[in-house]
């Protein structure tokens, strides 16, 4: 019983650790890539393009 509780605790700890690592990795990538400005730039090209 005690071993089962320790394994469950370890499993939860490792899952939290992996989730934290993935969150930090993704947020760092998003900081490097400014998604909002890219979307705004695409939107402005779409709506402001004039054919001559």
C-alpha positions in Angstrom: 0.0 0.0 0.0 2.7 2.5 0.9 4.7 1.5 -2.2 1.7 2.1 -4.3 1.2 5.6 -2.8 4.8 6.4 -3.4 4.6 5.3 -7.0 1.5 7.4 -7.5 3.2 10.4 -5.9 6.3 9.9 -8.1 4.1 9.6 -11.2 2.3 12.9 -10.4 5.6 14.6 -9.7 7.1 13.5 -13.0 4.0 14.5 -14.9 4.1 18.0 -13.3 7.8 18.3 -14.1 7.3 17.4 -17.8 4.3 19.7 -18.1 6.3 22.5 -16.5 9.2 21.9 -18.9 7.0 21.8 -22.0 5.2 25.0 -20.9 8.5 26.8 -20.5 9.8 25.5 -23.8 6.6 26.6 -25.7 6.5 30.0 -24.1 10.1 30.6 -25.0 9.4 29.8 -28.6 6.4 32.1 -28.6 8.5 34.9 -27.2 10.9 34.4 -30.1 8.1 34.4 -32.7 5.8 37.3 -32.4 2.6 35.7 -33.5 0.3 38.7 -33.2 2.4 40.9 -35.4 2.6 38.2 -38.0 -1.2 37.8 -38.0 -1.6 41.6 -38.2 0.9 41.8 -41.1 -1.0 39.1 -43.0 -4.3 40.8 -42.4 -3.1 44.1 -43.6 -1.7 42.5 -46.8 -5.1 40.8 -47.4 -7.3 43.8 -46.8 -5.0 46.6 -48.1 -3.8 45.0 -51.4 -4.9 47.0 -54.4 -4.7 45.6 -57.8 -3.6 48.2 -60.4 
